[in-house]
Amino acid sequence: MTSMTPDRWAATATYLGEVFGGLGEPLDDQLATLMDRGAAAGLPRIAVSADVGRLLMVLASLVSGPGGGRAVEVGTLGGYSGLWIARGLGTGGRLTTIEAEPKHAAFARAEFQRAGRRVELREGKGLEVLPRLLEELGPASCDMVFLDAIKSEYRAYAEHAARLLRPGGLLVADNCLGSHWWITDPAGADPARDAVDAFNRWLGSPASGFLACCVANREGLAVARRL
Ligand SMILES: C[S@@+](CC[C@H](N)C(=O)[O-])C[C@H]1O[C@@H](n2cnc3c(N)ncnc32)[C@H](O)[C@@H]1O
């Protein structure tokens, strides 16, 4: 088995960028520059990588019907992952994305407007906005929910997501192998690590009501189908 080193991960990302770069649309240029523009505006560089963005797009397209899909994201940042998801949902699709930090929300709003995608940004905390969304949209109304905000809240987000998702819909969660550390760190090393570990164990168990796996890229992307 090949041992992945930082250099190998970097070379792999470069190769994937060359081969699976863009779709030849103006949105590609926007996505390619978004993180640098975000950093210049004071946003942290903590968006998903381009290869994860592309995977989110493909997953969103798989669960979207011909009229477009409906998705919810928790943790918008500058809109990078949201734009990939919106692309996958199709022109008739709709994404609602939740962001707690006003500066991030303002940046992302401008990006969504520029892209001309049907994205609604709700400013607030995931655990406060999700129950309101459930009331507004109704149970089993969504095709995909993407979690990328507070790691220790994933399990609680997932409770709302399970109600929002239709059977067959997808729950996707980033950083399920950690972000600055690996899940192989010992229990107790970090509260977020322990919370994500508990989330993974719940998601992977029959009790969750999901058929789940984790894509073992650097940070781990859990992908789970609502049964
Ligand atoms: C890892 S970043 C999201 C990256 C984004 N999904 C992307 O890949 O482009 C996490 C975001 O969640 C936001 N956030 C923090 N706490 C939150 C909460 N309780 N509810 C919603 N968003 C929150 C942060 O301000 C930050 O913008």
The ligand as a MOL file (V3000), in Angstrom:
LIG
                    3D

  0  0  0     0  0            999 V3000
M  V30 BEGIN CTAB
M  V30 COUNTS 27 29 0 0 0
M  V30 BEGIN ATOM
M  V30 1 C -15.0080 25.0010 7.6090 0
M  V30 2 S -15.8630 26.4890 7.3860 0 CHG=1
M  V30 3 C -16.9870 26.1040 6.0910 0
M  V30 4 C -16.3100 25.9250 4.7720 0
M  V30 5 C -17.2720 25.8400 3.6040 0
M  V30 6 N -18.2190 24.7510 3.7770 0
M  V30 7 C -16.4880 25.6000 2.3370 0
M  V30 8 O -15.9590 24.4900 2.1870 0
M  V30 9 O -16.4050 26.5120 1.5040 0 CHG=-1
M  V30 10 C -16.9410 26.5720 8.7640 0
M  V30 11 C -17.8470 27.7730 8.7570 0
M  V30 12 O -18.8510 27.5550 9.7470 0
M  V30 13 C -19.1230 28.7890 10.3450 0
M  V30 14 N -19.7470 28.5370 11.6500 0
M  V30 15 C -19.1620 28.4900 12.8730 0
M  V30 16 N -20.0600 28.1760 13.8110 0
M  V30 17 C -21.2390 28.0200 13.1760 0
M  V30 18 C -22.5340 27.6690 13.6040 0
M  V30 19 N -22.8010 27.4170 14.8860 0
M  V30 20 N -23.5100 27.6140 12.6800 0
M  V30 21 C -23.2470 27.8590 11.3750 0
M  V30 22 N -22.0350 28.1860 10.9100 0
M  V30 23 C -21.0420 28.2590 11.7970 0
M  V30 24 C -17.7870 29.4930 10.4250 0
M  V30 25 O -17.9460 30.8920 10.5940 0
M  V30 26 C -17.1730 29.0980 9.0940 0
M  V30 27 O -17.4550 30.0590 8.1170 0
M  V30 END ATOM
M  V30 BEGIN BOND
M  V30 1 1 1 2
M  V30 2 1 2 3
M  V30 3 1 2 10
M  V30 4 1 3 4
M  V30 5 1 4 5
M  V30 6 1 5 6
M  V30 7 1 5 7
M  V30 8 2 7 8
M  V30 9 1 7 9
M  V30 10 1 10 11
M  V30 11 1 11 12
M  V30 12 1 11 26
M  V30 13 1 12 13
M  V30 14 1 13 14
M  V30 15 1 13 24
M  V30 16 1 14 15
M  V30 17 1 14 23
M  V30 18 2 15 16
M  V30 19 1 16 17
M  V30 20 1 17 18
M  V30 21 2 17 23
M  V30 22 1 18 19
M  V30 23 2 18 20
M  V30 24 1 20 21
M  V30 25 2 21 22
M  V30 26 1 22 23
M  V30 27 1 24 25
M  V30 28 1 24 26
M  V30 29 1 26 27
M  V30 END BOND
M  V30 END CTAB
M  END
